[in-house]
Each structure stands twice: as structure tokens, then as C-alpha cells.
Amino acid sequence: MELNRLTAVSPVDGRYGAQTEPLAPYFSEYGLICYRVRVEIEYFIALCEYPLPQLEGVDAGLYESLRDIYRNFTEEDAQSIKNIEKTTNHDVKAVEYFIKEKFDALGLSDHKEFIHFGLTSQDVNNTSVPLSLKEAMEEQVLPLFEEVCVLMENKSKEWGNVSMLAKTHGQPASPTRLGKEIEVFTERLAIQKGQLLQVPFAAKFGGATGNFNAHNVAYPAIHWKSFGDQFVAEYLGLVRSHPTTQIEHYDNLAAYFDALKRINTILIDFSRDVWQYVSMNYFKQKIKEGEVGSSAMPHKVNPIDFENAEGNLGIASAIFEHLSAKLPISRLQRDLTDSTVLRNIGVPLGHLVIALNSLKKGLNKLELNEAAIRQDLEDNWAVVAEAIQTILRREAYPNPYEALKALTRTNEKITGESIATFIEGLDVSEEIKAELRVITPWNYTGI
């Protein structure tokens, strides 16, 4: 079979490929190779600008031509590197040989041994991966997340004054406002996004076992730790971890994935609540011409967008959980388990993108059914009992809680009339009765 969206094993690349395609430049094999080329090129330029004595003669006018190697990187270039890898059986070494060929074309043959100078593969991988994650989040995932948050905030404002029966333990409870209930989620998301953005994108850069051994033996007078800090920060926009083994210890990456998992959990919570409101008929959904809700029941309009979001958020979180638990653990100075696991970073982000798109679609389809919400309040006058007994407590009325309990825990339905009758029978002043009479399920919504 030819690999395409019909034959792809993963739905991230198959069924949902159109949604996740923007992540390909960051997390595909092509993307990883391109980021490796970028790191190698930027490292060479940094050595020239330091400068190393042997690189003082490199024409600074060639720097932009060097950067064009990764700026204009093509699938054909990536395939060339894969072809070299068939011989080297080493992916990063193949990148080095590819760049050496480019140096020949630019007249830099005398300097090409300074490509990958003193480095080990993980100096390239452990800068490429966090850089690709950082840019994918900034350019693709976070903007989509913000769109969902803005939609939720707009709904919160639009429905800010809509009184609604609350449900605690699934039972009628003190009324609330629909807008406020959505605001609960937007506030939670804002806090977790703030925590996510506090996690630095850390990179390992320090030679074969993290000590700049090769760099130091060649140029003992250079303060290589300072050079590494400057290179990682100024050329790549990352933070260099120190000290390290051969690999990044991934603690910050684990923290980042844990933060994303918490965001996913909040979005799952929100998706389930909206699903419940749809089932309670509080929301209707806009009908799209030609859409089918059920293969058997023509009347159905299912909340599939929120179900789709919930499912994909769950898969994303499960993978984030494994990444955050596994990556910080490596035998001695390194083992290879991180390498294959890191290649899957794009998978949970793909599921997150699918979920965010589903939430966008679902939110835009919601239509408020105020009649159903109002009827639910009308059917549950018992919820004002809390208000009445609290005011009676204030007035030192004897056993107010017990009096309201006796009223509301009968098998008879509590109505506006039965509440009014109860109020009239209270041994309190007319002023207090007047205060109690104005309390309804629609206005007893707090601050």
C-alpha cells in the first residue's frame, strides 16, 4: 500500500491529517532533520563569530547563505540525508555529511571540519527537539488554544445573566448563572496556561558526556560553558541545562507535558459538562445541511464535537503521562530509550489539535434553550429554602433549618405557591416577609 491518509495507521496522519498537517514541519522526520541542520548551521556561525582562530577568515557575508540551507530546506534535501544515512547508519552523522556537501558549493571546504566540531549527537537532538516544540507551541498549538479560550470567554459574557439551576451530586442546588459556570473553566485554563508558560525550554549542549571534553582539549583557553550558554540562548532561544550527562535530563520537558495534561483535564471536564447540558436540553445544536446524527434514528443531533474532544484529549494526556514519566529516567550517562520516545512528541500534540478544533466547532454550534433552563428553575422552587432559612437564622427564628427541611422533604412538589404559603405562615414581621417574598429561583444567584 502507498502511504496516504487512507492507509495511514494513525488517525493523526490519516482521518484527521488535514487538521494536523500544520504540525508536520515541526514533528515529522523531515521536520526533525531540518531542525538538526539548523542547529548545526547556527553552531558553525557561532564558532565563526566567537571567533575560533581557524575561522577568523570566514566571510560573514556567507552567513545568510548558510542559513538558507535550512530556511529553504526541501523534502528532497531530507531524502538526500536519509540516503546518506543508509551508508552511515547514523542519522546525525548523515546531517553532517550533507552540510559538508553544501559547504563545498559555498567555497567553505577548508572549514567544513568545524561542522559538528566537538559535539555528540545529543547536542544536536537535545536542542532540535525543544526548539521544534517551542516553535510548534508558539506558532500552532497555543494560538488555537487561545481561539478556544476566547470562544469560551465570549459565551461566558453572552450568557452572563442567564439564571440556571445548579446541580451538585446531580441534584438540584442553589441557582447559579450559566456565564459564571463557563467562567470557572476559563479562569482555570488561564491559570494553567500561565504555569505552562513559566516552564523553560531546556536544552543539553556540552559534548559527549556533558563536560565539553573535546572542546576543552582543543581550545583550553576558551570558557566553553559560557560559550554554550550564549549559543543556546542567543542563537536558539533556549535555556542550557548544566550540569548534564550525555543527554538532557528532561525535567522541564516533563513539567511542560504535565502542565499540558492539566489543561487537557480541564478541557475534558468542560466537554463533559457541555455534553450534560445538551442532554438536559439546555443547549440545542445548529443543524448542518446533509449531516446525519445516527444511522438508525433520523431525529438525533449528537454532541459529537465534545465527545471527539474528550476522546482525543484523553489519548493526548495518556501519552503526555508516559513522556513525563519516562524521559527523565536514563541509565548512567545515557541509554537510547529517550530517542525513540522523543519522536512521538508530535502525536499527543496532534490529538490536542484535533480536540481543540472539535471544541471550536462544538462551541460555534451551541444555541441556548432558555425555555428549558427557565422551566427547570420553575420546577425546583425548593432551592430557595436555603435563602429563606438563612434570613430566618439572621433573625434568630427558632429552628429555621428544620422548618424548611420539613417543608421541602415531602413527596409533594414544592412550587412558588407552596413557598408563598409557608412565608405567610411564619411568625415574623411584615418587613421580613416582604424580603422573603421577592426571592425566586431566578434571582437567588448570588454575586
Steps between C-alpha positions, in 0.01 A plus 500: 500500500607855432509709817229767493211617717298192413776253581669676795492291818456799732186712467721800582649463150200329346142598578604826667801568281362827364480638853843382613690581180623836641698300759695307235780761457574465872454133588529290185824327404548782250447752779750337735763487226441865412540609863823298525636678194400832656681428826816390318500811281437737790774329701752549220405868470536539877851352481582746222366797692681403821741463308711189510844589360463263204163658408599867512526506122144382433310772314210619714319575175453125460299462820166563335585256221580246769167566671324456166604134517237444770268788408453353151522139613297271276366148515761413239771624738355286777496200269863564412587480868298179537694356206829588670369338817465170313880496489587662832221325694507814714244776452694795644823405322300498176399861571867594547596344165213676325610839633859429396376462143329839531823651633684380190246685284547819705880488483537408866673167450797602713273556799256209478669298775361759741151373423397300810833596658537339844133400510315178565169416336302601806636855485307520173197291598452657842497846345296409191215336692433778755538761226245323279263463797541866596426626150213256441335612822552870428400487134232230488367351824478799735327725242238227450466460876450877530223486239315244711553707816369814329192310379437380854550850642256642243240240593557578867426867437210432264330276758622691803151584630328173415377349828538125513430222745825366642547128549716369782518120521268515199224644718337847486708755693518875557455678165799637317563682173598321181763759414667462838514122462691542171718764663609237752663313214653804328660606829638151561643490149657845536676397821633179349612676185694742720672209670572336163669814372725510807668172401824571310590315182821339618776357280804289558818627332835387637671223305515124534430479875404860571846628597620664176788248502581529130453876490724552800783278376508688168461852642575496875508880521135538398231504769279246326224502759442871434516439127241220531268717708525784248457277196190322634341825620585746223507278193221257592290680762527215751645456849808281540482238774816454708637268616375209290601156387513427128133591479258761626344386826154597368362620834369822345358309205320274747366806682379641167315180412349483848375858457345408165340198664336725761366723223363190328332391823321836530387479137370146557308626803352780289413264212314268734305785658391635162406147394283477813337837430419383148342183641298717742379703200662818635681524166384416154747462212490668164413251230729475199331418171561139400648391835381171652488457878421128504492227237175372655327793672441793264405746777833494681744791517778363718759707692773327300743794504526493879525121497775519237683759708473290815636191327795673339587691816506171686739339252722808505516497879584130510798558271606814687489290817739244352732768362524685831552178698750336265721776358669614825626143561814383322756238599834649607622763253234399246306225338308516173145474632451876482579509128207295378263653757589858398392426144143474628468851643293606201245223558336636820521851360323373189220360716489829692461694175219267390328553836534879487355509150209285620437737791502798263249329276281389789496839672399670177207258463349557845168680525356590838161352586386753761153349518639169628730673748217715632264202527759310704512791746120516510489131585741541791374770733639297788845648431396832657467322835866574569437872454193505723657303785815716489299820542300336780828405670601864479177593678552235772188312388478168688622193305478651151699222330272234643190696396616523138612138503152393609352704215730393219557132579143391439382305201296797389646726233622833635363788294503875516160482664607258772804717578273806517261319735790402724624859516156631593482252787827615658491688830715788374442865420339616179833656406675162518219333306535762228873423482427129466225538240735646236733199508453279194706229328583760231643770726656287773829473312747663735769745400 
